[in-house]
Amino acid sequence: MLCEHLAELEQALLAADVPVTYRGQPWSKNCREWVYFDCYLDRAAIRARFELDDCVQDHVHHGTHDGQEAGMVCTRCHDAVMGLPESRRDAARRFPEA
């Protein structure tokens, strides 16, 4: 279970039957629990729909050899909700759906 700052978002994704592709500590000890979902996270629409604390920041990683991701990170608890990268936003399932 993610921290209180991301729990509502995580539950909404699970309720929408968006598949989880990974859950755990992906990069370093500075990451607590990160959950990766098989969809593009429309961060602007998420912010309009959910009341997120200021500690929840947008995150985009344009990796080359280590993959790409885009989502939201809690800078206080070091948890995150991640989705597919920007390059897949038009081809993938989108959350929230329009």
C-alpha positions as CSV (number, residue, x, y, z in Angstrom):
1,M,0.0,0.0,0.0
2,L,1.3,3.4,-1.0
3,C,1.6,6.3,1.3
4,E,-1.5,8.4,2.3
5,H,-0.5,11.0,-0.4
6,L,-0.9,8.6,-3.3
7,A,-3.3,5.9,-1.8
8,E,-6.5,7.4,-3.4
9,L,-4.8,7.6,-6.8
10,E,-3.6,4.0,-6.5
11,Q,-7.0,2.8,-5.5
12,A,-8.7,4.5,-8.4
13,L,-6.3,2.9,-10.8
14,L,-6.9,-0.5,-9.3
15,A,-10.7,0.1,-9.4
16,A,-10.4,0.9,-13.1
17,D,-8.7,-2.5,-13.6
18,V,-5.5,-0.9,-14.9
19,P,-2.9,-3.8,-14.7
20,V,0.1,-3.4,-12.4
21,T,3.3,-4.2,-14.1
22,Y,5.7,-3.8,-11.2
23,R,5.5,-3.0,-7.4
24,G,8.6,-2.6,-5.3
25,Q,11.7,-0.6,-4.8
26,P,13.0,0.1,-8.3
27,W,16.0,2.3,-8.2
28,S,17.6,2.9,-4.9
29,K,17.0,3.1,-1.1
30,N,15.7,6.6,-1.7
31,C,12.6,4.9,-3.3
32,R,10.3,3.2,-0.9
33,E,7.4,1.6,-2.9
34,W,6.8,2.4,-6.5
35,V,3.9,1.0,-8.4
36,Y,4.0,0.9,-12.2
37,F,0.7,0.7,-14.2
38,D,0.2,-0.3,-17.8
39,C,-1.3,3.0,-19.0
40,Y,-0.4,6.6,-19.7
41,L,-1.1,8.8,-16.6
42,D,-2.6,12.1,-17.7
43,R,-1.1,14.1,-14.8
44,A,-3.0,17.3,-15.5
45,A,-6.3,15.4,-15.5
46,I,-5.3,13.6,-12.4
47,R,-4.5,16.8,-10.6
48,A,-7.9,18.2,-11.6
49,R,-9.7,15.1,-10.3
50,F,-7.8,14.3,-7.1
51,E,-6.7,16.6,-4.3
52,L,-3.0,15.9,-4.1
53,D,-0.7,17.3,-1.4
54,D,2.1,19.7,-2.5
55,C,4.6,16.8,-1.8
56,V,3.2,14.9,-4.8
57,Q,5.3,16.0,-7.8
58,D,5.2,15.1,-11.5
59,H,8.0,12.9,-12.5
60,V,9.3,12.1,-16.0
61,H,12.3,10.0,-16.8
62,H,13.6,10.1,-20.4
63,G,16.0,7.2,-19.9
64,T,17.9,5.5,-22.7
65,H,19.3,2.2,-21.5
66,D,17.4,2.2,-18.3
67,G,13.8,2.7,-19.6
68,Q,11.4,5.6,-19.6
69,E,8.5,6.4,-17.2
70,A,6.1,9.2,-16.3
71,G,4.0,9.6,-13.2
72,M,3.8,11.1,-9.8
73,V,6.2,10.9,-6.8
74,C,5.6,11.7,-3.2
75,T,8.7,13.6,-2.1
76,R,7.9,13.2,1.5
77,C,7.4,9.4,1.6
78,H,9.4,8.4,-1.5
79,D,6.5,6.4,-3.0
80,A,5.4,6.7,-6.6
81,V,2.7,5.9,-9.1
82,M,4.3,5.4,-12.5
83,G,2.9,4.9,-16.0
84,L,4.1,4.7,-19.5
85,P,6.3,7.4,-20.9
86,E,5.3,10.5,-22.9
87,S,6.2,8.7,-26.1
88,R,3.4,6.2,-25.6
89,R,0.6,8.6,-24.5
90,D,-1.3,8.4,-27.8
91,A,-0.9,4.6,-28.3
92,A,-1.6,3.4,-24.7
93,R,-4.6,3.3,-22.4
94,R,-5.0,6.7,-20.7
95,F,-5.9,7.3,-17.0
96,P,-8.2,8.9,-16.2
97,E,-10.2,8.0,-19.3
98,A,-11.9,10.9,-21.0
